[in-house]
């Protein structure tokens, strides 16, 4: 129990109003992202006024669990390191793994004669991912399958469509064009939500979709005008990959929340079953034997594919850690910078025509990406913005307080 004089009551009221305006869930306060329930009782009959504040410690326990989240890169626990070192190592790992991933993917298709074998590349990639998944699962104490086999059959099919169409599209498109398309998953998600589920989206989501659509159109037109290898068939393939990727994200999120399955389990079963799907398709079309003979004549393809698969697998795990520890904004910022650097390196390391239209159309897509992320985190980011303004703009803060005092008086 603490006591304050009655002339402090106005300040208390201002404080309460500010908390209520920052978080509509009155009577509770939002302190550093934690909701701490409180009850404030005021005895007006006595002077000094008595105020009792009872708080719930569940928010603090939640913070402790967040701080204790596992954070490993290459099986090395980073929780003992300072925060800034963890962040720099995580960002560095994203850049190293995904730059190597993109470089090897484009390098594979520069091998003379490999362009028709995009699905065979996906077959080898799924085989390596399955091996990596088995290895990771063997290091875990809980190895029981938590998601039904029927669900994994669907996940495997969608994963095959996403990765297979994406890899195959490189035989008909420039790598930068493929990367730009893969940034625009929001478009099929929004269209599917409107048509299939009758959802209604806000102005920010619609604007983000329009930015991505416009940027894609201009980027594709630039590619078609300067690239000798441009093909509408490649656009169709990457578009199908984009649609499958949009669906698989929703399915994975739903089942992982319901079952609390680990990333290693989902990767193992999705890619192992996907390997079987692709193998059957390759045997039916007889491309398996043709592609295998080609790769044995060019064994460097096997090495490129191994590095391509290893860096992709490690990159996915690092990005998941980045999202889990630092949130969506930081993760999107890091991965967007990585994609921009990947596109720049693609033009530098691999000979291809260039036009300034690539730059400004790609920038429009980036604006759409950040509008999409903002729409998903609007309430949280707005509250953080207000907090920053209050912290670094004390004069404005005093003026607002004085204006509120005048209204009260």
C-alpha positions as CSV (number, residue, x, y, z in Angstrom):
1,X,0.0,0.0,0.0
2,X,1.4,3.4,-1.0
3,X,0.0,6.9,-0.3
4,X,0.0,10.0,-2.4
5,X,-1.4,13.5,-1.8
6,X,-4.6,14.5,-3.6
7,X,-2.8,17.1,-5.7
8,X,-1.0,14.2,-7.4
9,X,-4.4,12.8,-8.6
10,X,-4.4,14.7,-11.8
11,X,-1.0,13.3,-12.8
12,X,-2.4,9.8,-12.0
13,X,-5.3,10.5,-14.3
14,X,-3.0,11.6,-17.1
15,X,-0.9,8.5,-16.6
16,X,-4.0,6.3,-16.8
17,X,-5.2,8.0,-19.9
18,X,-1.9,7.6,-21.6
19,X,-1.8,3.9,-20.8
20,X,-5.4,3.4,-22.0
21,X,-4.7,5.2,-25.3
22,X,-1.6,3.1,-25.9
23,X,-3.5,-0.1,-25.2
24,X,-7.3,-0.4,-25.5
25,X,-7.4,-3.4,-23.2
26,X,-8.0,-1.3,-20.1
27,X,-7.5,-1.7,-17.2
28,X,-4.1,-3.3,-18.0
29,X,-0.7,-1.9,-18.9
30,X,1.6,-3.0,-21.7
31,X,5.1,-3.0,-20.4
32,X,7.8,-4.0,-22.9
33,X,5.4,-6.2,-24.7
34,X,4.1,-7.9,-21.6
35,X,0.5,-7.6,-20.5
36,X,0.4,-7.2,-16.7
37,X,-3.1,-7.2,-15.3
38,X,-3.6,-4.7,-12.5
39,X,-6.4,-3.4,-10.3
40,X,-6.3,0.1,-9.0
41,X,-8.5,1.0,-6.0
42,X,-8.7,4.6,-4.8
43,X,-10.2,5.6,-1.5
44,X,-11.5,9.2,-2.0
45,X,-12.8,9.5,1.5
46,X,-9.4,9.8,3.1
47,X,-6.4,12.0,2.8
48,X,-3.8,11.0,1.7
49,X,-5.4,8.9,-1.0
50,X,-4.7,5.2,-0.8
51,X,-3.9,3.3,-4.0
52,X,-3.5,-0.4,-4.1
53,X,-1.9,-2.1,-7.2
54,X,-2.0,-5.8,-7.6
55,X,0.0,-7.3,-10.4
56,X,0.0,-10.6,-12.1
57,X,3.4,-12.1,-12.7
58,X,2.4,-14.3,-15.7
59,X,3.9,-11.8,-18.1
60,X,7.3,-11.9,-16.4
61,X,7.3,-15.7,-16.5
62,X,6.5,-15.5,-20.2
63,X,9.5,-13.2,-20.7
64,X,11.7,-15.6,-18.9
65,X,10.6,-18.5,-21.2
66,X,11.3,-16.3,-24.2
67,X,14.8,-15.5,-23.0
68,X,15.4,-19.3,-22.5
69,X,14.4,-20.2,-26.1
70,X,16.9,-22.5,-27.8
71,X,19.2,-20.5,-30.1
72,X,21.6,-22.7,-32.0
73,X,23.6,-22.4,-35.3
74,X,25.4,-25.5,-36.5
75,X,24.5,-27.2,-33.2
76,X,26.4,-24.4,-31.3
77,X,24.3,-22.8,-28.5
78,X,24.6,-19.0,-28.8
79,X,22.7,-18.1,-25.6
80,X,25.9,-17.5,-23.6
81,X,27.0,-14.8,-26.0
82,X,26.1,-11.1,-25.8
83,X,22.9,-10.1,-27.6
84,X,24.7,-8.1,-30.3
85,X,27.1,-11.0,-31.1
86,X,24.1,-13.4,-31.4
87,X,22.4,-11.0,-33.8
88,X,25.5,-10.4,-35.9
89,X,26.2,-14.2,-36.1
90,X,22.6,-14.9,-37.1
91,X,22.6,-12.2,-39.8
92,X,26.0,-13.4,-41.1
93,X,24.8,-16.9,-41.3
94,X,21.8,-15.9,-43.3
95,X,23.9,-14.0,-45.8
96,X,26.6,-16.8,-46.1
97,X,24.2,-19.7,-46.4
98,X,21.7,-18.1,-48.8
99,X,24.3,-16.3,-51.0
100,X,26.0,-19.7,-51.4
101,X,22.6,-21.3,-52.0
102,X,21.6,-18.8,-54.8
103,X,25.1,-18.9,-56.3
104,X,25.1,-22.8,-56.5
105,X,21.5,-22.9,-57.9
106,X,22.4,-20.5,-60.7
107,X,25.7,-22.2,-61.3
108,X,24.1,-25.6,-61.8
109,X,22.0,-24.3,-64.6
110,X,25.1,-22.9,-66.3
111,X,26.4,-26.4,-66.9
112,X,25.8,-27.0,-70.6
113,X,22.9,-29.3,-71.2
114,X,21.4,-29.3,-67.7
115,X,18.5,-26.8,-68.2
116,X,15.9,-29.5,-69.0
117,X,16.6,-31.4,-65.7
118,X,15.1,-29.0,-63.1
119,X,13.0,-31.8,-61.6
120,X,16.0,-34.1,-61.2
121,X,17.7,-31.3,-59.3
122,X,14.7,-31.1,-57.0
123,X,14.9,-34.9,-56.6
124,X,18.5,-34.7,-55.4
125,X,17.7,-31.8,-53.2
126,X,14.9,-33.7,-51.5
127,X,17.2,-36.6,-51.0
128,X,19.8,-34.5,-49.2
129,X,17.1,-32.7,-47.1
130,X,15.8,-36.1,-46.0
131,X,19.3,-37.2,-44.9
132,X,19.8,-33.9,-43.1
133,X,16.4,-34.2,-41.4
134,X,17.1,-37.8,-40.2
135,X,20.4,-36.6,-38.8
136,X,18.8,-33.7,-36.9
137,X,16.0,-35.9,-35.6
138,X,18.5,-38.4,-34.3
139,X,20.0,-35.7,-32.1
140,X,16.6,-35.0,-30.4
141,X,15.2,-36.7,-27.4
142,X,11.6,-36.7,-28.6
143,X,11.5,-38.5,-32.0
144,X,7.8,-39.3,-32.1
145,X,5.7,-38.2,-35.1
146,X,3.1,-35.6,-34.0
147,X,1.4,-34.8,-37.4
148,X,-0.8,-37.4,-39.1
149,X,0.6,-39.3,-42.1
150,X,-2.3,-38.0,-44.2
151,X,-1.4,-34.4,-43.5
152,X,2.2,-35.1,-44.5
153,X,1.0,-36.5,-47.8
154,X,-0.5,-33.1,-48.5
155,X,2.5,-31.2,-47.2
156,X,4.8,-33.3,-49.3
157,X,2.8,-32.7,-52.5
158,X,2.7,-28.9,-51.9
159,X,6.5,-28.9,-51.1
160,X,7.2,-30.8,-54.3
161,X,5.2,-28.3,-56.3
162,X,6.9,-25.3,-54.7
163,X,10.5,-26.5,-55.0
164,X,10.1,-28.4,-58.3
165,X,8.4,-25.6,-60.3
166,X,10.8,-23.0,-58.8
167,X,13.9,-25.0,-59.8
168,X,12.5,-25.8,-63.2
169,X,11.7,-22.1,-63.9
170,X,15.4,-21.3,-63.9
171,X,15.7,-23.1,-67.2
172,X,13.5,-20.4,-68.7
173,X,14.0,-17.2,-66.6
174,X,16.9,-15.1,-65.3
175,X,17.7,-15.8,-61.7
176,X,16.9,-12.2,-60.6
177,X,13.4,-12.5,-62.1
178,X,12.8,-15.8,-60.2
179,X,13.9,-14.1,-56.9
180,X,11.5,-11.2,-57.5
181,X,8.6,-13.5,-58.1
182,X,9.4,-15.5,-54.9
183,X,9.2,-12.3,-52.9
184,X,5.5,-11.8,-53.9
185,X,3.7,-14.7,-52.1
186,X,1.2,-12.2,-50.8
187,X,-0.5,-11.9,-54.2
188,X,-1.9,-15.5,-54.5
189,X,-2.6,-15.5,-50.7
190,X,-4.8,-12.4,-51.0
191,X,-6.5,-13.5,-54.2
192,X,-7.2,-17.0,-52.7
193,X,-8.5,-15.6,-49.5
194,X,-11.0,-13.4,-51.4
195,X,-12.2,-16.0,-53.8
196,X,-12.1,-19.2,-51.6
197,X,-12.8,-17.8,-48.1
198,X,-14.6,-14.5,-48.8
199,X,-12.1,-12.6,-46.7
200,X,-11.9,-8.8,-46.6
201,X,-8.6,-7.1,-46.5
202,X,-7.6,-3.7,-45.4
203,X,-6.3,-0.9,-47.5
204,X,-2.6,-1.6,-46.5
205,X,-2.8,-5.2,-47.7
206,X,-4.5,-4.1,-51.0
207,X,-1.8,-1.4,-51.5
208,X,1.0,-4.0,-50.8
209,X,-0.5,-6.4,-53.3
210,X,-0.8,-3.7,-55.9
211,X,2.8,-2.6,-55.3
212,X,4.0,-6.2,-55.7
213,X,1.9,-6.8,-58.8
214,X,3.0,-3.6,-60.5
215,X,6.7,-4.2,-59.6
216,X,6.4,-7.8,-61.0
217,X,4.8,-6.6,-64.2
218,X,7.5,-4.0,-64.8
219,X,10.4,-6.3,-63.8
220,X,9.0,-9.1,-66.1
221,X,8.6,-6.6,-69.0
222,X,12.2,-5.5,-68.5
223,X,13.4,-9.1,-68.5
224,X,11.4,-9.9,-71.6
225,X,12.9,-7.0,-73.5
226,X,16.6,-7.6,-72.7
227,X,16.9,-11.2,-71.8
228,X,17.5,-13.7,-74.6
229,X,16.4,-16.7,-72.5
230,X,13.1,-15.2,-71.3
231,X,10.1,-17.5,-71.7
232,X,6.4,-17.2,-70.7
233,X,6.6,-20.9,-69.8
234,X,9.1,-19.9,-67.1
235,X,6.7,-17.3,-65.8
236,X,4.0,-20.0,-65.6
237,X,6.3,-22.3,-63.7
238,X,7.3,-19.8,-61.1
239,X,3.7,-18.6,-60.7
240,X,2.6,-22.2,-59.9
241,X,5.5,-22.4,-57.4
242,X,4.3,-19.2,-55.8
243,X,0.7,-20.4,-55.5
244,X,1.8,-23.7,-53.9
245,X,4.1,-21.8,-51.5
246,X,1.2,-19.6,-50.4
247,X,-0.9,-22.6,-49.6
248,X,1.8,-24.6,-47.9
249,X,2.6,-21.7,-45.5
250,X,-0.9,-21.7,-44.2
251,X,-1.1,-25.5,-43.9
252,X,2.2,-25.7,-42.1
253,X,1.4,-22.9,-39.6
254,X,-2.0,-24.5,-38.8
255,X,-0.8,-28.0,-38.1
256,X,2.4,-27.0,-36.3
257,X,0.4,-24.8,-33.9
258,X,-2.1,-27.6,-33.3
259,X,0.5,-30.4,-32.8
260,X,3.6,-28.5,-31.6
261,X,5.7,-30.5,-34.1
262,X,9.3,-29.5,-34.5
263,X,10.8,-28.0,-37.6
264,X,13.0,-31.1,-38.0
265,X,10.0,-33.4,-38.0
266,X,8.2,-31.4,-40.7
267,X,11.2,-31.1,-42.9
268,X,12.0,-34.9,-42.6
269,X,8.6,-36.2,-43.5
270,X,7.7,-33.6,-46.0
271,X,10.9,-34.0,-48.0
272,X,11.1,-37.8,-47.6
273,X,7.6,-38.3,-49.0
274,X,8.2,-35.6,-51.6
275,X,11.3,-37.5,-52.7
276,X,9.0,-40.6,-53.4
277,X,6.6,-38.4,-55.4
278,X,9.3,-37.0,-57.6
279,X,11.1,-40.3,-58.1
280,X,7.8,-41.9,-59.3
281,X,7.3,-39.0,-61.7
282,X,10.9,-39.2,-63.0
283,X,10.6,-42.9,-63.6
284,X,7.3,-42.6,-65.4
285,X,8.7,-39.9,-67.7
286,X,12.0,-41.8,-68.1
287,X,13.9,-38.5,-67.4
288,X,15.5,-40.1,-64.3
289,X,17.9,-42.3,-66.3
290,X,18.7,-39.6,-68.8
291,X,19.5,-37.1,-66.1
292,X,21.5,-39.6,-64.1
293,X,23.6,-40.4,-67.1
294,X,24.2,-36.7,-67.7
295,X,25.2,-36.1,-64.1
296,X,27.7,-39.0,-64.1
297,X,29.2,-37.5,-67.2
298,X,29.4,-34.2,-65.4
299,X,30.1,-35.2,-61.7
300,X,30.6,-31.5,-60.7
301,X,26.8,-31.3,-60.7
302,X,26.6,-33.6,-57.7
303,X,29.0,-31.4,-55.8
304,X,27.1,-28.3,-56.6
305,X,23.8,-29.9,-55.6
306,X,25.2,-31.0,-52.3
307,X,26.4,-27.5,-51.4
308,X,23.1,-26.1,-52.8
309,X,21.1,-28.4,-50.5
310,X,23.2,-28.1,-47.4
311,X,23.3,-24.3,-47.5
312,X,19.5,-24.2,-48.2
313,X,18.8,-26.5,-45.3
314,X,21.0,-24.5,-42.9
315,X,19.6,-21.2,-44.2
316,X,16.0,-22.2,-43.4
317,X,16.9,-23.1,-39.8
318,X,18.7,-19.8,-39.3
319,X,15.8,-17.7,-40.6
320,X,13.4,-19.6,-38.3
321,X,15.7,-18.7,-35.4
322,X,15.8,-15.1,-36.6
323,X,12.0,-14.8,-36.7
324,X,11.6,-16.6,-33.3
325,X,14.2,-14.5,-31.4
326,X,14.0,-11.0,-33.1
327,X,10.6,-10.9,-34.8
328,X,9.2,-10.5,-38.3
329,X,10.5,-7.0,-39.0
330,X,14.2,-7.8,-38.4
331,X,13.9,-11.1,-40.3
332,X,12.3,-9.5,-43.3
333,X,14.8,-6.7,-43.3
334,X,17.7,-9.2,-43.2
335,X,16.3,-11.5,-45.9
336,X,15.3,-8.6,-48.1
337,X,18.9,-7.3,-48.0
338,X,20.1,-10.7,-48.7
339,X,17.9,-11.0,-51.8
340,X,19.0,-7.6,-53.0
341,X,22.7,-8.6,-52.7
342,X,21.9,-12.0,-54.4
343,X,20.4,-10.2,-57.4
344,X,23.4,-7.8,-57.6
345,X,25.9,-10.7,-57.4
346,X,23.9,-12.6,-60.1
347,X,24.5,-9.7,-62.5
348,X,28.1,-9.4,-61.5
349,X,29.1,-13.1,-61.5
350,X,27.0,-14.3,-64.3
351,X,26.9,-12.5,-67.6
352,X,23.4,-11.2,-68.4
353,X,21.9,-8.0,-69.9
354,X,20.9,-5.2,-67.5
355,X,18.5,-2.3,-67.6
356,X,17.7,0.4,-65.0
357,X,14.1,-0.8,-65.0
358,X,15.2,-3.7,-62.9
359,X,16.1,-1.3,-60.1
360,X,13.0,0.8,-59.8
361,X,10.6,-2.1,-60.4
362,X,12.4,-4.1,-57.8
363,X,12.2,-1.2,-55.4
364,X,8.4,-1.1,-55.8
365,X,8.2,-4.8,-54.8
366,X,10.3,-4.0,-51.7
367,X,7.8,-1.3,-50.7
368,X,5.0,-3.9,-51.1
369,X,6.9,-6.4,-48.9
370,X,7.2,-3.9,-46.0
371,X,3.6,-2.8,-46.3
372,X,2.6,-6.4,-46.0
373,X,4.8,-6.9,-42.9
374,X,3.5,-3.6,-41.4
375,X,-0.2,-4.7,-41.8
376,X,0.5,-7.9,-39.8
377,X,2.2,-6.0,-37.0
378,X,0.4,-2.7,-37.1
379,X,-0.9,-2.5,-33.5
380,X,2.5,-3.5,-32.1
381,X,4.6,-1.2,-34.3
382,X,2.3,1.8,-33.8
383,X,2.6,1.3,-30.0
384,X,6.4,1.1,-30.4
385,X,6.4,4.2,-32.5
386,X,4.5,6.2,-29.9
387,X,6.9,5.0,-27.3
388,X,9.9,6.2,-29.3
389,X,8.3,9.5,-29.9
390,X,7.6,10.0,-26.2
391,X,11.1,9.0,-25.3
392,X,13.0,11.2,-27.8
393,X,10.5,14.1,-28.0
394,X,10.1,15.2,-24.4
395,X,9.1,18.8,-25.3
396,X,6.1,17.5,-27.2
397,X,5.3,15.2,-24.4
398,X,5.2,18.1,-21.9
399,X,3.0,20.2,-24.2
400,X,0.5,17.3,-24.5
401,X,0.5,16.9,-20.8
402,X,-0.2,20.6,-20.2
403,X,-3.1,20.5,-22.7
404,X,-4.6,17.5,-20.9
405,X,-4.2,19.3,-17.6
406,X,-6.1,22.3,-19.0
407,X,-8.9,20.0,-20.1
408,X,-9.1,18.4,-16.7
409,X,-9.1,21.8,-14.8
